[in-house]
Amino acid sequence: MTGVPEEVAAVPSRRNTTLKVIKGAKVGGPTPPRRRLVTRVPAPAEPIERVLERLDREPVEDPTEAGDLTVVGDPAEVEDLPDPHPEPTEPDAAAEPDAAGPRRRTRAVTALLVVLLAAALAGAGVQGHRWYVDRATDQARRAAVAAARQAAVNFVSVSAASVDRDLSRITAGATGDFKDEFTRGQAQVRAAVVENKVQSQGTVLRAGIVSGDRRRAVVLVAVDATVRNVKAPDGRPSHYRIQLDLVRDRDSGDWLVTKLQFVG
């Protein structure tokens, strides 16, 4: 084809929209072989109204009865659906600490309550023991004061008519060094009481504990006495302050005088 321009625009044929492009043709030269590009024209799309009508006429499939559920589309745009036949899975090891957490907290709270209860019981035991010791000590001190009062009255209350009984009463309430000394001089005391026709009766004015616990005590007693003898037949008053050291006998529990002295 002589005189054909260098580029000829593609012209659609009668059968399809095939595009013919001829490039590089030279005037006066042989015509180069032509390469035909064929493109199939897609069939026209079915109108959307007709597709909807056809879908409405088809039976609806129950997704719960279907064996498998296939979703077509972009996975990124499709919502996750539950698997109707989930496979058994192994317990998640990472979840075990969360499941065991409440149990550990329960054990910790129980242990804490046990510790607090034990501490409360121990404290109650200590307080109870202290209360018992204080109460026992107070009772022992009162008993020691009562024994000292009686021992002081016995010591100054002597009569010639009942000298043996009076001296025996003093000896029964004594122990240790005081008992030994009084026993050694008992005969002389008896002879002086009988010879001088002594009649003495004492009365406790005051008594107080100086120191003491459940085993030992020191008590101070103030005593008034009226003494009659051959030189004072009408009697004369006497006042004594007597300090008594006492110990508690382990067998009988009685308070006994270990030392007696006049202090004023």
Phi and psi in degrees as a GROMACS rama.xvg file:
@    title "Ramachandran Plot"
@    xaxis  label "Phi"
@    yaxis  label "Psi"
@TYPE xy
-87.2341  140.926  THR-2
81.2136  15.2348  GLY-3
-81.551  131.531  VAL-4
-58.747  164.19  PRO-5
-61.4839  -38.3792  GLU-6
-125.648  134.322  GLU-7
-121.957  128.493  VAL-8
-67.4654  147.484  ALA-9
-70.9326  137.981  ALA-10
-118.288  127.457  VAL-11
-64.5007  141.847  PRO-12
-85.9443  177.316  SER-13
-72.4592  -30.8032  ARG-14
-82.0354  -38.4795  ARG-15
-153.14  -168.872  ASN-16
-100.128  36.8775  THR-17
-62.0895  136.733  THR-18
-106.646  122.691  LEU-19
-105.594  126.423  LYS-20
-124.266  126.728  VAL-21
-120.709  118.837  ILE-22
-125.614  152.501  LYS-23
79.4622  12.1032  GLY-24
-71.3718  134.209  ALA-25
-111.936  140.707  LYS-26
-68.811  132.6  VAL-27
83.9196  -5.06954  GLY-28
-105.59  172.4  GLY-29
-67.3598  146.394  PRO-30
-76.1252  124.559  THR-31
-69.0808  155.877  PRO-32
-62.7299  139.182  PRO-33
-93.649  136.537  ARG-34
-105.839  124.29  ARG-35
-96.9155  125.92  ARG-36
-102.181  120.486  LEU-37
-112.292  127.405  VAL-38
-126.539  125.582  THR-39
-75.7308  133.589  ARG-40
-82.9754  122.451  VAL-41
-63.5445  149.479  PRO-42
-64.9369  146.695  ALA-43
-59.6553  140.423  PRO-44
-66.1158  144.314  ALA-45
-71.9643  133.647  GLU-46
-55.8272  143.29  PRO-47
-64.6806  -30.773  ILE-48
-63.8388  -39.7658  GLU-49
-69.4984  -36.7072  ARG-50
-63.6729  -42.9544  VAL-51
-63.934  -40.5327  LEU-52
-62.7782  -40.5734  GLU-53
-67.353  -38.5416  ARG-54
-66.3776  -35.2299  LEU-55
-65.1982  -30.9102  ASP-56
-79.9094  -19.6181  ARG-57
-77.0041  145.695  GLU-58
-67.1586  147.376  PRO-59
-84.5945  131.099  VAL-60
-92.5183  129.838  GLU-61
-75.2156  118.859  ASP-62
-66.4808  -21.9946  PRO-63
-76.4398  -23.1788  THR-64
-92.4068  -14.1118  GLU-65
-72.2965  141.955  ALA-66
-68.1806  -44.9535  GLY-67
-130.444  153.272  ASP-68
-120.592  117.533  LEU-69
-109.512  129.858  THR-70
-112.313  126.368  VAL-71
-106.51  134.001  VAL-72
143.18  -173.179  GLY-73
-73.9419  120.635  ASP-74
-58.0509  -29.2776  PRO-75
-70.4131  -22.6554  ALA-76
-104.12  -1.71642  GLU-77
-97.5822  131.904  VAL-78
-71.9582  139.058  GLU-79
-65.7054  133.003  ASP-80
-114.703  148.503  LEU-81
-69.1087  143.579  PRO-82
-74.7187  121.111  ASP-83
-66.2573  -21.9102  PRO-84
-127.517  74.5986  HIS-85
-69.348  143.533  PRO-86
-84.3614  143.342  GLU-87
-61.4108  135.575  PRO-88
-115.106  153.186  THR-89
-74.5394  146.313  GLU-90
-59.3667  138.296  PRO-91
-73.0608  119.769  ASP-92
-64.9209  -30.9967  ALA-93
-68.6843  -23.3901  ALA-94
-83.3334  -15.2092  ALA-95
-59.9524  -43.6585  GLU-96
-59.7013  -34.9399  PRO-97
-66.943  -39.2072  ASP-98
-70.0314  -35.0562  ALA-99
-82.4276  -12.6685  ALA-100
-58.8017  -51.9282  GLY-101
-58.1209  -37.0378  PRO-102
-65.3734  -41.3519  ARG-103
-64.9185  -39.8967  ARG-104
-65.1344  -38.8789  ARG-105
-62.8459  -43.0919  THR-106
-65.0384  -38.3305  ARG-107
-64.8775  -42.8705  ALA-108
-64.3821  -41.0981  VAL-109
-62.4347  -44.2171  THR-110
-61.9251  -40.7024  ALA-111
-63.2444  -41.6561  LEU-112
-63.9802  -39.3788  LEU-113
-62.2881  -43.8035  VAL-114
-62.7645  -44.085  VAL-115
-64.6444  -39.8799  LEU-116
-65.0378  -42.0619  LEU-117
-62.8904  -41.7693  ALA-118
-63.9292  -40.0577  ALA-119
-64.8247  -42.9715  ALA-120
-64.1582  -41.0677  LEU-121
-62.9091  -43.6386  ALA-122
-62.5546  -40.9282  GLY-123
-64.5912  -38.1118  ALA-124
-63.5609  -42.3895  GLY-125
-64.3053  -45.6745  VAL-126
-63.5341  -39.9395  GLN-127
-64.5613  -41.9175  GLY-128
-65.0961  -41.3356  HIS-129
-63.8354  -42.1069  ARG-130
-62.2678  -41.475  TRP-131
-63.5901  -44.4161  TYR-132
-63.4575  -45.065  VAL-133
-62.395  -42.6872  ASP-134
-66.1504  -43.8391  ARG-135
-64.1898  -39.2404  ALA-136
-65.8486  -42.0598  THR-137
-63.5855  -42.3937  ASP-138
-63.1761  -40.7496  GLN-139
-65.1798  -40.4478  ALA-140
-65.3162  -40.8858  ARG-141
-63.808  -39.8668  ARG-142
-65.7213  -36.6492  ALA-143
-65.6489  -40.8486  ALA-144
-64.2102  -42.6464  VAL-145
-62.5125  -41.9059  ALA-146
-65.2337  -37.8926  ALA-147
-67.1722  -39.2859  ALA-148
-60.3039  -46.491  ARG-149
-67.1511  -39.4149  GLN-150
-64.9544  -38.2344  ALA-151
-66.3289  -42.9369  ALA-152
-62.5165  -42.7424  VAL-153
-61.6776  -36.346  ASN-154
-71.1495  -32.8239  PHE-155
-100.988  -1.79995  VAL-156
-106.842  93.9255  SER-157
-135.404  138.514  VAL-158
-134.227  144.735  SER-159
-62.9073  -29.6147  ALA-160
-72.6884  -25.2343  ALA-161
-131.312  36.7353  SER-162
-61.4524  -43.19  VAL-163
-64.8382  -43.8091  ASP-164
-65.7637  -39.4175  ARG-165
-66.0643  -42.7585  ASP-166
-69.1029  -35.4767  LEU-167
-65.4149  -36.904  SER-168
-64.1705  -38.5899  ARG-169
-67.0501  -42.3027  ILE-170
-65.4055  -37.9189  THR-171
-63.98  -28.8308  ALA-172
-94.4988  12.4537  GLY-173
-117.215  162.83  ALA-174
-157.461  168.829  THR-175
63.6248  -142.233  GLY-176
-63.3571  -40.3477  ASP-177
-62.9292  -42.1582  PHE-178
-64.0046  -41.6236  LYS-179
-63.5551  -45.6029  ASP-180
-65.6139  -43.6448  GLU-181
-66.8085  -37.1474  PHE-182
-65.4258  -39.8695  THR-183
-65.2122  -34.7423  ARG-184
-100.601  8.57689  GLY-185
-61.8419  -39.5079  GLN-186
-63.7142  -41.6422  ALA-187
-66.338  -41.0551  GLN-188
-62.6046  -43.5961  VAL-189
-61.1966  -45.1581  ARG-190
-62.9791  -40.4022  ALA-191
-67.0991  -38.5788  ALA-192
-65.4891  -44.4943  VAL-193
-69.1287  -43.3614  VAL-194
-64.6096  -41.801  GLU-195
-91.3402  3.38804  ASN-196
50.9587  52.2547  LYS-197
-75.2399  137.284  VAL-198
-139.098  110.201  GLN-199
-129.042  135.81  SER-200
-133.518  124.059  GLN-201
-106.724  156.548  GLY-202
-136.711  132.794  THR-203
-79.4736  128.56  VAL-204
-91.898  -50.7955  LEU-205
-145.543  156.086  ARG-206
-152.812  136.777  ALA-207
-147.752  148.775  GLY-208
-86.2629  133.312  ILE-209
-85.7654  -46.3251  VAL-210
-158.974  159.367  SER-211
169.473  160.256  GLY-212
-140.822  -151.947  ASP-213
-80.88  -7.22394  ARG-214
-120.404  -30.7372  ARG-215
-135.896  152.724  ARG-216
-157.312  150.897  ALA-217
-123.255  124.219  VAL-218
-127.681  138.77  VAL-219
-109.154  129.067  LEU-220
-126.304  132.426  VAL-221
-101.602  125.202  ALA-222
-129.086  136.867  VAL-223
-107.066  141.132  ASP-224
-141.665  149.939  ALA-225
-110.818  119.613  THR-226
-114.544  128.264  VAL-227
-119.062  140.065  ARG-228
-153.77  -170.822  ASN-229
-66.4281  -26.8916  VAL-230
-85.861  -21.912  LYS-231
-135.82  75.915  ALA-232
-66.4054  -27.3872  PRO-233
-81.9529  -10.8535  ASP-234
91.3079  152.01  GLY-235
-141.26  142.177  ARG-236
-78.1216  147.678  PRO-237
-136.537  146.743  SER-238
-125.324  133.084  HIS-239
-129.846  145.552  TYR-240
-118.287  118.556  ARG-241
-120.773  129.975  ILE-242
-103.922  129.114  GLN-243
-121.727  129.916  LEU-244
-99.0002  129.501  ASP-245
-127.176  153.073  LEU-246
-131.431  153.858  VAL-247
-95.3143  124.696  ARG-248
-68.7658  131.155  ASP-249
-68.5594  -31.9363  ARG-250
-82.4323  -51.2132  ASP-251
-91.6427  -22.5185  SER-252
81.2847  1.36309  GLY-253
-79.0059  150.381  ASP-254
-89.3359  126.526  TRP-255
-121.819  148.046  LEU-256
-82.8743  126.235  VAL-257
-103.761  -17.7413  THR-258
-156.652  137.624  LYS-259
-138.081  130.131  LEU-260
-148.532  146.357  GLN-261
-85.7298  129.224  PHE-262
-114.742  7.10069  VAL-263
